[in-house]
Amino acid sequence: MSVYRYSAGIIALLIFLQCFLPAAVASENILETHEKLRQREQQIVAELIQADLLLDRTNRECAKVQTTLMQTRAQLPTVQEKLTISQNKLINCQQRLSLWLRHFYMEGQTSYLSILLGAIDLGDFINRLALVGVLISQGMKEYNTTIVAFASVKQRTNELGQLEQTLVNQQKSLDIKKQQAITLQQNKQNLLERTRRELGENQDKVLTVVARLHNTLKPLETLLARFEQAPWEQYRPDQMQWLGTKVKAVYKESTISKLLFTGVDQNYAARVSFAGQQLIIQGVNEDNIPFTIAGQLGVTGQNICYKIQSIRIGEVSLSPDLVRLIAGEEGLLYPLGRLMGWRLQHIDIEEGKAILELVPA
């Protein structure tokens, strides 16, 4: 009887293992597949966001170059008109000088000598000499006027040549930017096609996240891109400290906000603040959803670098992995030139203020 019970127990155990072990393995496989899908979705979101932001930046640079090109082209008629005026003035001066020279060489020498020899006394001779001097000085005046007119034509010609060369360079730059925009747009389409193939029905969820993230990060892109073009000369630092060849300029939150948002036509509310060594950007995106972006601001070579550490949209905080994928290893980089004729070397963020370290450019 005991043998029978033992055998029955063994059989029951085998049935249990046969039924439940595959289920446990399948559950582990499902979790692993789900985690891989989640990671892949995050990677696709980051790639699409980076493509959108880069395309936005290229389109904005393209529009800026196009505006500059139109402004330069508008100067062309004025410069050409000035050159024409200078050329006409030179022609008139040359004609008057030619007339005087012809008079001097053909008639003037004999006439001037006759005038001088016709003097009846010393006083009359001095008067006649003065008259001859006036006639000769008139010729010298015409000569000097011609030289000035020639220099003016040369200057206007150089200005026109430089302007035309500037137009050529700007047109080349515009063509390059347009080609970059076309390439980026094609890359984005390729990413979307790959997303459709990989995710199938899940693509709608991913694309919705991308759209909301894009609308949220647009203000950030515009804000940091304005760092170089901000009207620094209109807003004095709240504090300044001279350190030999360097200058430390302290800007409070309110001053930085005025600097970065002055003259910006924006459809969203936004402000910046400083806390915990982070630059925090808060606002409302185009979908009327509040957002908060926090990260460390720094300088890398000729670029300003923003290393995003957290993104919150509405009540949702993005995972650290997704934030890291969006920001990249080096953070978001923006070209930075001169600020008030100085070069930005370092930025320190403290509670309620930013300290900019500037060196001569």
C-alpha positions in Angstrom: 0.0 0.0 0.0 2.8 2.3 0.9 4.5 1.6 -2.4 1.2 2.5 -4.2 1.0 5.8 -2.3 4.7 6.5 -3.1 4.1 5.9 -6.8 1.0 8.0 -6.8 3.0 10.9 -5.2 5.7 10.6 -7.8 3.2 10.7 -10.6 1.4 13.7 -9.2 4.8 15.5 -8.8 5.7 14.8 -12.4 2.3 16.0 -13.6 2.8 19.2 -11.6 6.2 19.9 -13.0 5.0 19.2 -16.5 2.2 21.6 -16.2 3.7 24.5 -14.2 7.4 24.6 -15.2 6.7 25.5 -18.9 4.2 28.2 -17.7 6.9 29.7 -15.4 9.5 29.6 -18.2 6.9 31.2 -20.6 6.2 33.9 -18.1 9.9 34.7 -17.8 10.1 34.9 -21.6 7.1 37.2 -21.8 8.6 39.5 -19.2 12.0 39.5 -21.0 10.3 40.2 -24.3 8.2 43.0 -22.8 11.3 44.6 -21.3 13.1 44.4 -24.6 10.1 46.0 -26.4 10.0 48.7 -23.8 13.7 49.5 -24.2 13.3 49.5 -28.0 10.4 51.8 -27.8 12.4 54.2 -25.6 15.3 54.1 -28.1 12.9 54.8 -31.0 11.4 57.7 -29.1 14.8 59.2 -28.4 15.9 58.8 -32.1 12.8 60.4 -33.4 13.0 63.3 -30.9 16.7 63.9 -31.8 15.7 63.9 -35.5 12.9 66.4 -34.9 15.0 68.7 -32.8 17.9 68.6 -35.3 15.5 69.3 -38.1 14.0 72.2 -36.2 17.4 73.7 -35.6 18.4 73.3 -39.3 15.2 74.8 -40.5 15.6 77.7 -38.1 19.2 78.3 -39.2 18.0 78.0 -42.8 15.4 80.7 -42.2 18.0 82.9 -40.5 20.5 82.6 -43.4 17.6 83.3 -45.9 16.6 86.4 -44.0 20.3 87.6 -43.9 20.6 86.9 -47.6 17.5 88.9 -48.4 18.8 91.8 -46.3 22.2 91.7 -48.1 20.5 91.5 -51.5 18.4 94.5 -50.6 21.6 96.5 -50.1 22.8 95.7 -53.6 20.8 98.4 -55.5 22.0 101.1 -53.1 25.7 100.1 -53.4 25.3 99.9 -57.2 23.8 103.4 -57.3 26.6 104.8 -55.2 29.1 103.3 -57.5 27.3 104.8 -60.6 27.3 108.2 -58.9 31.0 107.9 -58.1 31.8 106.8 -61.7 29.8 109.8 -63.2 31.6 112.1 -60.9 35.0 110.7 -61.9 34.1 111.1 -65.6 33.2 114.8 -65.0 36.4 115.4 -63.1 38.5 113.7 -65.8 36.8 115.8 -68.4 37.5 119.1 -66.5 41.1 118.0 -65.8 41.6 117.0 -69.5 40.3 120.4 -70.6 42.7 122.2 -68.2 45.7 120.1 -69.3 44.9 120.7 -72.9 44.7 124.4 -72.3 47.9 124.4 -70.2 50.1 122.5 -72.7 48.7 124.0 -75.9 48.0 127.6 -74.9 48.7 128.0 -71.2 52.5 128.0 -71.2 52.7 130.8 -73.9 49.8 132.7 -72.4 51.2 132.6 -68.9 54.6 133.7 -70.2 53.1 136.6 -72.1 51.1 137.6 -69.0 54.3 137.7 -66.9 56.4 139.5 -69.5 53.7 142.1 -70.0 54.3 143.5 -66.5 55.2 147.2 -66.4 56.6 147.3 -62.9 57.3 145.0 -59.9 53.8 145.5 -58.4 52.2 144.6 -61.7 54.5 141.6 -62.1 53.4 140.3 -58.6 49.8 140.8 -59.5 50.3 138.9 -62.8 52.2 136.2 -61.0 49.3 135.8 -58.5 46.9 135.5 -61.5 49.0 132.8 -63.1 49.2 131.1 -59.7 45.4 131.1 -59.5 45.1 129.6 -62.9 47.6 126.9 -62.1 46.0 126.2 -58.7 42.7 125.7 -60.5 44.4 122.9 -62.5 45.8 121.4 -59.3 42.4 121.5 -57.7 40.9 119.6 -60.7 43.7 117.1 -60.4 43.1 116.5 -56.7 39.4 116.3 -57.2 40.0 113.7 -59.9 42.2 111.7 -57.5 39.6 111.8 -54.8 36.9 110.7 -57.3 39.1 107.8 -58.5 39.6 106.7 -54.9 35.8 106.9 -54.3 35.2 104.7 -57.4 37.8 102.2 -56.2 36.2 102.1 -52.7 32.7 101.7 -54.1 33.9 98.9 -56.5 35.5 97.1 -53.6 32.3 97.4 -51.5 30.2 96.1 -54.4 32.7 93.2 -54.9 32.6 92.3 -51.2 28.8 92.5 -51.2 28.5 90.2 -54.2 31.0 87.8 -52.6 29.0 87.9 -49.4 25.9 87.1 -51.5 27.6 84.2 -53.1 28.8 82.8 -49.7 25.4 83.3 -48.1 23.7 81.6 -51.1 26.1 78.6 -50.7 25.4 78.5 -47.0 21.7 78.5 -47.7 22.0 75.7 -50.3 23.9 73.6 -47.8 21.3 74.2 -45.1 18.5 73.3 -47.4 20.3 70.2 -48.5 20.8 69.3 -44.8 17.1 69.9 -44.1 16.2 67.6 -47.0 18.6 64.9 -45.8 17.3 65.2 -42.2 13.7 65.0 -43.4 14.5 61.9 -45.4 16.2 60.3 -42.4 13.1 61.1 -40.3 10.9 59.4 -42.8 13.2 56.4 -42.8 12.9 56.3 -39.0 9.2 56.4 -39.2 9.1 53.6 -41.8 11.3 51.5 -39.6 9.1 52.2 -36.6 6.0 51.1 -38.5 7.8 47.8 -39.4 9.1 47.1 -36.0 6.2 48.2 -33.7 3.2 47.7 -35.9 0.1 48.6 -33.8 2.3 50.0 -31.0 3.6 52.7 -33.2 0.6 55.0 -32.5 1.5 55.1 -28.8 5.2 55.8 -29.6 4.4 58.6 -32.1 2.0 60.2 -29.6 4.8 60.3 -27.0 7.2 61.7 -29.6 4.7 64.5 -30.6 4.2 65.6 -27.0 7.9 65.4 -26.2 8.7 67.4 -29.4 6.2 70.1 -28.4 7.7 70.2 -24.9 11.3 70.4 -26.0 10.7 73.0 -28.7 10.8 75.9 -26.1 14.0 74.5 -24.7 15.6 74.4 -28.2 14.5 78.0 -28.9 15.5 79.2 -25.5 19.1 77.9 -25.5 19.6 78.8 -29.2 18.8 82.4 -28.2 21.7 82.4 -25.6 24.1 83.9 -28.1 21.6 86.4 -29.7 20.2 87.6 -26.4 20.4 91.4 -25.9 23.1 91.2 -23.3 24.1 94.9 -23.7 20.6 95.9 -22.6 20.7 94.1 -19.3 23.6 94.8 -17.0 24.7 91.9 -14.6 23.3 92.1 -11.1 26.9 91.9 -9.9 30.3 92.1 -11.5 33.7 91.0 -10.3 37.0 91.7 -12.1 39.6 88.9 -11.7 42.7 90.1 -13.6 42.0 89.0 -17.2 38.6 87.4 -16.3 35.3 88.8 -15.4 32.6 87.1 -13.3 29.1 88.3 -14.1 26.2 87.3 -11.8 22.7 87.2 -13.2 19.6 86.6 -11.1 16.7 84.4 -12.4 14.6 87.4 -13.3 17.4 89.0 -15.4 18.2 85.8 -17.2 14.5 85.3 -18.0 14.3 88.8 -19.5 17.5 88.2 -21.5 16.3 84.9 -23.0 12.7 85.8 -23.6 13.0 89.5 -24.7 11.5 89.9 -28.2 10.5 86.2 -28.5 7.1 85.7 -30.1 6.0 82.5 -28.3 2.6 80.9 -27.8 3.5 79.3 -24.5 4.4 80.6 -21.1 7.9 79.8 -19.8 10.3 80.9 -17.2 13.7 79.8 -16.0 14.9 79.3 -12.4 18.1 78.0 -10.7 18.1 75.4 -7.9 20.4 72.6 -6.9 23.1 73.5 -9.5 20.4 73.0 -12.2 18.8 75.2 -14.8 15.1 74.6 -14.6 12.7 75.5 -17.4 9.0 75.5 -16.6 6.2 76.4 -18.9 3.2 75.2 -20.9 3.6 73.5 -24.3 1.5 73.9 -27.4 -0.9 71.2 -26.1 -1.5 73.4 -23.0 0.2 70.8 -20.9 2.6 72.1 -18.1 6.2 70.8 -18.3 9.4 71.0 -16.3 12.8 70.4 -17.6 15.9 70.3 -15.3 19.5 69.9 -16.2 23.0 71.1 -15.7 24.3 74.0 -17.9 27.9 74.2 -18.9 30.4 75.2 -21.6 32.1 72.8 -23.9 34.6 74.4 -26.3 32.6 76.8 -28.5 29.3 75.3 -27.4 26.9 75.7 -24.6 25.9 72.3 -23.2 22.7 71.4 -21.4 22.7 68.0 -19.8 19.1 67.2 -19.2 18.5 65.2 -16.0 14.7 65.1 -15.7 11.7 65.8 -17.9 8.2 66.0 -16.5 5.1 66.5 -18.7 1.9 67.0 -16.8 1.8 64.3 -14.1 4.2 62.0 -16.0 8.0 61.9 -15.3 10.1 60.4 -18.0 12.3 57.5 -17.0 16.0 58.2 -16.4 16.9 55.9 -19.3 14.7 57.7 -21.8 16.0 61.1 -20.6 19.5 59.9 -21.0 18.8 58.6 -24.5 17.2 61.9 -25.5 20.0 64.1 -24.1 22.9 61.9 -25.3 26.2 61.4 -23.5 27.3 65.0 -24.0 24.0 66.6 -23.5 22.3 69.0 -26.0 24.9 71.2 -27.6 24.3 74.7 -29.0 26.8 76.9 -30.9 28.0 79.8 -28.8 30.0 82.8 -30.1 30.8 86.0 -28.3 28.8 87.6 -25.5 29.2 91.4 -25.4 32.6 90.9 -27.1 33.7 88.3 -24.5 34.0 84.6 -24.7 32.0 82.5 -22.2 34.5 80.1 -20.4 32.4 78.7 -17.6 29.0 78.7 -16.0 28.2 78.1 -12.3 24.6 77.6 -11.2 23.8 78.5 -7.6 20.5 79.0 -5.8 18.6 81.7 -7.6 21.5 82.9 -9.8 23.9 82.0 -12.6 27.6 83.0 -12.5 29.1 83.5 -15.9 32.9 83.5 -16.2 34.0 85.6 -19.2 37.4 86.0 -20.9 38.5 88.4 -23.7 37.6 87.0 -27.1 
